[in-house]
Amino acid sequence: MSKLKLTFGCWNYDRTRALMDGSVQPDGIDLNYLNMPVEETFFRMLRHKEFDVAEMSLSSYSVSMSRDPRPFVAIPVFPSRFFRHSCIYVNANSGIREAKDLIGKKVGNPEYQMTAPVWIRGILSDHYGVPVDSVTYFTGGEEEPGRSEKIKLDLPPNIKVQSIGPQQTLAQMLLDGEIDALYTARMPSSFLKGGGKVKRLFEDYE
């Protein structure tokens, strides 16, 4: 009997690497593991449905379930789990010392419906008294300009979201004080190279 051929879009995680290097062979499946950054996997799957199986943004999947037709079926496998308290960065001169200081500020998100910022907004709202609609969100590329939402947004009017300029990046805007904070899955370069001008909101996040 011939094996089922499946393409699988996923990043190079330590917990999936055995599938990628072939040391684990799924029964009855001829698996073509396509090793890609998560941003590429999510974009290509959500926009073009290019793969048979793929790691998927939880927030984007949830959005897709509210629309017809429903293009994806989720299985309960979670290759990436993360506590997102470490992923809130602030400009050191923004006056943000604690979570509630975010209220009224300008906050970057690579994409509004990106899973990491969704979790962060929930954490800040539920545990720190920062309402989701109490800041203005700025979306776009973190390190390279030109990033757009994978799925078109349909937000209530009290949620304020603006796209940054075509040549701007959120990491540089945070360093320059054009935005006050950044919710993101990846550490911005300006945190490492900004000479202390960019800090974590929760410095002792653990």
Secondary structure, DSSP 8 states (H G I E B T S, - for coil): ---EEEEEEE---TTTHHHHHTSS--TTEEEEEEE--HHHHHHHHHHH---SEE---HHHHHHHTTSSS------S--S----GGGGEEEETTS---SGGGGTT-EEEES-TT-HHHHHHHHHHHHHH---GGGSEEEES-SSSS----SS-----TTSEEEE--TT--HHHHHHHTSSSEEE-SS--HHHHHSTTSEEESSTT--
